[in-house]
């Protein structure tokens, strides 16, 4: 009897997963190694209910026509949070610094993720909780999206 089994994974899935892994390795790991974990800039117009996000890169995926991979760096002030929202496509999140409390409609109850940990948000799900788990320290998250080209990446729930 053979103790091995074979799993067939479509090439498009492997390509998307490879793009996500490459983005995390090429963007998140250097940020952590270089210590680019500074607190977000203070701004009079920034309140704790909205997070500061910066698109780092967005590239078309030639092996998956019509799709893009986009890396977004999100800074959470101490106690910062965002309202319930949805994302276009799938999202792999990597906590760069601090701790993030997250709850997603498809992946279970709220959990705190610490620097170096990841979580996944499948397409079509709702991000119910997204907040800095600390009221005294900033936190930083790298969100890597695989979504339709030129899609609006985040839509706030009303």
matplotlib code that plots the C-alpha trace (Angstrom):
import matplotlib.pyplot as plt

x = [0.0, 1.3, 1.5, 1.4, -1.4, -1.6, -3.4, -4.1, -4.1, -5.0, -2.1, -4.0, -4.3, -0.6, 0.3, -1.8, -0.3, 3.2, 2.5, 1.2, 4.2, 6.6, 4.9, 5.3, 8.9, 9.9, 8.0, 7.1, 10.3, 12.6, 10.4, 10.8, 14.5, 15.2, 13.1, 10.7, 8.2, 8.0, 4.7, 2.5, 2.9, 0.6, -1.9, -4.6, -7.1, -6.5, -8.9, -8.7, -11.6, -9.7, -6.4, -3.6, -2.9, -0.2, -0.1, 3.4, 3.0, 0.4, 1.2, -0.8, -0.6, 0.3, -0.6, -4.1, -5.5, -7.6, -6.1, -3.6, -1.6, -1.5, 0.5, -0.8, 0.9, -1.6, -0.6, -2.8, -2.4, -2.6, -6.3, -6.9, -9.6, -11.7, -15.4, -16.8, -15.8, -15.2, -12.3, -12.2, -10.7, -8.6, -6.3, -3.3, -2.4, 1.1, 1.5, 4.7, 4.8, 2.6, -0.6, -3.8, -7.2, -9.1, -12.4, -13.6, -17.1, -15.6, -12.7, -14.1, -14.0, -11.8, -8.2, -5.1, -2.2, 1.3, 4.3, 5.3, 1.9, -0.5, -4.2, -6.3, -9.5, -11.3, -13.2, -16.8, -16.2, -16.7, -13.9, -15.9, -13.1, -9.9, -8.1, -4.8, -4.9, -2.9, -4.0, -0.3, 1.7, 1.3, 0.8, 1.5, 0.0, 0.9, -2.2, -1.6, -4.7, -5.3, -8.3, -9.7, -7.5, -8.4, -11.0, -11.8, -9.9, -11.9, -15.6, -16.9, -20.2, -22.9]
y = [0.0, 3.5, 5.9, 9.0, 10.8, 13.5, 16.8, 18.6, 22.4, 24.6, 26.6, 29.8, 29.1, 28.3, 31.5, 33.6, 31.9, 32.4, 36.1, 36.5, 34.7, 36.8, 40.0, 39.1, 38.0, 41.0, 43.7, 42.6, 40.9, 43.8, 46.2, 44.1, 43.5, 47.2, 48.2, 50.4, 50.1, 53.8, 55.2, 56.8, 60.5, 62.6, 64.7, 67.0, 65.5, 61.9, 60.4, 57.0, 55.6, 55.6, 53.9, 55.3, 53.2, 53.6, 51.6, 50.2, 48.5, 47.2, 44.8, 43.0, 39.2, 38.0, 34.4, 35.5, 37.9, 40.7, 40.3, 42.5, 42.0, 45.1, 45.6, 48.2, 49.2, 50.2, 52.1, 51.9, 54.6, 53.3, 52.4, 52.9, 50.9, 50.9, 50.2, 47.0, 46.7, 44.4, 43.9, 43.3, 39.8, 37.8, 39.4, 38.0, 40.2, 40.2, 42.0, 44.0, 45.5, 45.6, 43.6, 43.6, 42.4, 41.0, 39.2, 38.1, 36.7, 33.7, 32.8, 32.8, 34.8, 37.8, 37.0, 39.1, 38.7, 39.7, 40.9, 38.2, 36.5, 36.3, 35.9, 35.5, 37.2, 35.4, 37.3, 38.1, 38.1, 41.0, 42.3, 42.8, 43.9, 45.6, 47.4, 47.9, 45.6, 48.2, 51.6, 52.7, 51.3, 51.8, 48.8, 48.2, 45.7, 44.7, 43.8, 41.9, 41.9, 39.7, 41.3, 42.4, 45.0, 48.6, 47.4, 49.5, 47.5, 48.5, 49.3, 50.4, 48.9, 51.4]
z = [0.0, -0.9, 2.0, -0.3, -1.9, -4.6, -4.4, -7.6, -7.3, -10.3, -11.7, -11.2, -7.4, -7.2, -9.1, -6.8, -3.7, -5.1, -5.7, -2.1, -0.7, -2.8, -1.7, 2.0, 1.6, -0.6, 1.3, 4.9, 5.8, 4.8, 6.8, 9.9, 9.4, 8.7, 11.8, 9.8, 12.6, 13.6, 14.9, 12.2, 11.7, 13.8, 11.9, 13.2, 10.6, 11.6, 14.1, 15.8, 13.9, 10.6, 9.9, 7.8, 4.7, 2.1, -1.1, -1.5, -4.8, -7.2, -10.1, -12.7, -12.5, -16.0, -15.3, -13.9, -16.5, -15.0, -11.5, -9.5, -6.4, -4.2, -1.0, 1.5, 4.7, 7.4, 10.5, 13.6, 16.3, 19.9, 20.3, 16.6, 14.8, 11.7, 11.2, 9.7, 6.0, 3.1, 0.7, -3.0, -3.5, -1.1, 1.6, 3.3, 6.3, 8.0, 11.3, 10.9, 14.5, 17.5, 17.9, 15.8, 17.0, 14.0, 13.4, 10.0, 9.2, 7.4, 9.7, 13.2, 16.4, 17.2, 17.8, 18.6, 16.1, 17.1, 15.0, 12.6, 12.5, 9.5, 8.9, 5.8, 4.7, 1.9, -0.9, 0.0, 3.8, 6.2, 8.3, 11.5, 13.9, 12.8, 15.6, 17.5, 20.5, 22.5, 23.8, 24.3, 21.4, 17.6, 15.3, 11.7, 9.2, 5.7, 3.7, 0.4, -1.9, -4.9, -6.6, -9.9, -11.6, -10.5, -8.0, -5.0, -2.3, 0.7, 1.1, 4.5, 5.7, 6.5]

ax = plt.figure().add_subplot(projection="3d")
ax.plot(x, y, z, "-o")
ax.set_aspect("equal")
plt.show()
